């Protein structure tokens, strides 16, 4: 027996995307993955034993050290013990009251027992710290996130200046510095 043909054909789903949107998204994804892989391949490798000639080094690629924020109501007390001049204290306190700046506490210590002196530069303010085994808390005026340059002023031995910072997540040992070299550290208020 023969069967008559179906009078209404049913449309088949198209395998081609409409107006190429899926293809465009696929190409965009491939470009993003390729550029990320290229960036990672060109990123510098881990630390070497030889000191670098370039002036700046990043502590961690793309991440900031979370530091404890000083409460605004304790800002005057923290600044009084910070070692800033009276003029600097007044300027910083006025900016904190306007909510332009926050105060971060950065405990810095000698991580290897070799000693040394560093200078911490945060915008127009700087503090000089003689590293010791017990942390010295430095008050840093900064916006919600920013950067601090740690400059090696003097080292006590061939190993250089080995400093560490106590962050919100615990101690973080920084790369060693030689005299005159500086380390650019990104920080964020926690």
Buried (B, 14 or more C-beta within 10 A) or exposed (E): EEEEEEEEEEEEEEEEEEEEEEEEEEEEEEEEEEEEEEEEEEEEEEEEEEEEEEEEBBBEEEEBBBBBBBEEEEBEEBBEEBEBEEEBBEBBBEBBEEEEBBBBBBBBBBBBEBBBBBBBBBBEBBBEBEBEEEBBBBBBBBEEEBBBBBBBBEBBEEEBBBBBBBBEEEEBEBBBBBEEBBBBBBBBBE
